[in-house]
C-alpha cells in the first residue's frame, strides 16, 4: 500500500501538576529491579486515580500500572519491576493531569513545556553482569545493552561549516551507539560520547532499527530536532527536518499496513552547544503520543520487506 501524508500542528502540551510529595525507591535489585513509586497529590486537588506512565510502558495510562491508596491517607503507592537502564516517567492523575515527580532529583524537559522525571537503574553505571556501561543522551556507547535490540546508531564526524545532512555512502563511522528510543530533549551538549569520542559539535548519526505497526491504520509521526534530521521507512523519506536550526518539529500521518518497517533516522549537530532529537508516534485510535520504540520483528508477523506494496 502506498503511503499517504497530511501535515498536522504540534501535539497539545501535557500539563504538570502543582507541588506534591512523591518518591521512587528501589526495593530489590537483580536482573530486574523492583521499584516502589509513591505520589501524594496537592491538598487542593486530590485524586481518585493515579497511574504510572513512562518510557517502560510506552507512556500508556494503563490500569495495570495503578498506584493505590489502601489506607486512605492520600498517598498513592505501587511497586513495579523494571529492567536496568534509564527510564522516564510521570504520574497520570484522574486521566487528565500529568505530573513529574518533584522529589526525583534528575529530570529533563518533555518537549511540551513540562518535565519528565528520570530514574537510572543499574549498579554505579554498570550493566547487569558488571559489564562497563557508558552513555550519552544519544545512546549507550562501548557496550550493547542487554534485552531486545533497538536503534543502532553509527557516529560520523562532519567538516565544520556543514549546512545539511551528509551523504553517508562511503563514510567511515567513528563508532556505534545503542538506544531503544530517540529521546534527546532540547539541552546543552558538551561532553561528547563517553568511551567513543569527546566530539560535541559537527557530527552526524545514522540510526537503524525496526518499527512495528501492530495494526493497519493511520500513524502520526512527529520529529523534533536541533539541528537537521530525517526519517525513512523502508527506504522512503517520510519526515524531513534538515538544515541548521533550533528545536523544530515536523509531523505527518502515514497510512500503514500491519507489519515491520525498516526505519532509518539521520541526525546532524552543527555548531555547539544545543542539541535535540525526539521521535514520537501516535497509533491508530489513540490520542496519546509516545516515543517511538525500535525493536526486532515481532514473532508471528511477516516483515514488510518480504511483501510487495499494493
Secondary structure, DSSP 8 states (H G I E B T S, - for coil): ------B-----------S-EEEEEEEE-SSEEEEEEEEE--TTT--S-EEEEEGGGTT---GGGEEB-TTSSSEEEEEEEEESEEEEEEEEETTTEEE--TT-S-EEE-SSSSEEEEEEESBTTB-TTS-B-EEETTEEESS--SSS--EEEEEEE--TT--S----TT---SEEEEESB-EEEEEE--S-BTTTB---SSEEEEEEEEEEE-SSEEEEEEEEEES-EEEEETTEEEEE--SS-SSEEEEEEEEE-SEEEEEEEEEEE-SSSEEEEEEEEE-TT----EE-B--S--TT--BGGGS---
